[in-house]
Amino acid sequence: MKTKYILTKSADNHVVIMEAPYNTKIEKGVDIEISADCLKANLKNNIFKNVNNKIDYDYNVWMLTEDMA
């Protein structure tokens, strides 16, 4: 399944990047679609960390590192 990456806030107000099905609608003013290269750069620089083991979601989710403290 083709996916995309969305920069958004979680229900508990943490900044996250979520992988979502390609047909997921973007909420204007809340969500920003980012490229795979943008995600890769953020992960390489440890700005976001994978939190799949802490949540129940079918796709990958990365949380802003400073929100994890």
N, C-alpha and C positions, 0 to 999 in steps of 0.2 A: 504494500500500500504506500502510495506517495504521501509524504508528510511535509509540514512546514514548521518553522520556529516562530514563536510568538513571545515577545517581551511584554510582560503584564504584571499585575499584582495579584497575589493569592487572596483567598477569603480572609486570612488573618493579617493582611496588609504587608506581606513580604514581597520583595521584587523577585520575580522568577522568569526564567525562559522555559517555555513548555513546548515540547514536540506535540503536534496535533495533526489529525488527518487534513489533507490538503484542502478539503471543502469546508473546513471550519471557518465560520464567519468572524471577521475582525470587528471589534466594537470601537468605533471612532472615538478618539479622545482618551481611550483606555489602553488599547492593545496596539502594538507595533510589530509588524512582521519583519524579521531580520533574516539575513542570509546565513547559510551554513558557514561561510568564511568568517562572518562576524561572531557567530557562536564559537568557532574554533579559536579565534583570537582571544575571546573572553575566558575560555577554559585554559588556554596556554598561559595566560597571565594570572591565573587563579582568582579571577574576579567573580566567577560563578563556580559552584560545586554541585555535583550530581547528588540528588536527595531521593533517588528512587527507593532506597531501603527504608525511608521514613514515611512514605506516603503510599496510598493505594490509587494508582493511576496506570492506565494501560500503556502509556508512552513515557519517554524520558522527561524528567524535570530537573532543572538546575536552579539553585537559589543563590542570590547575591551573597557572597561570602560574609560581608559585614552584617547582614541580617541574621546570620547563623549564631552569632555570639550571644 
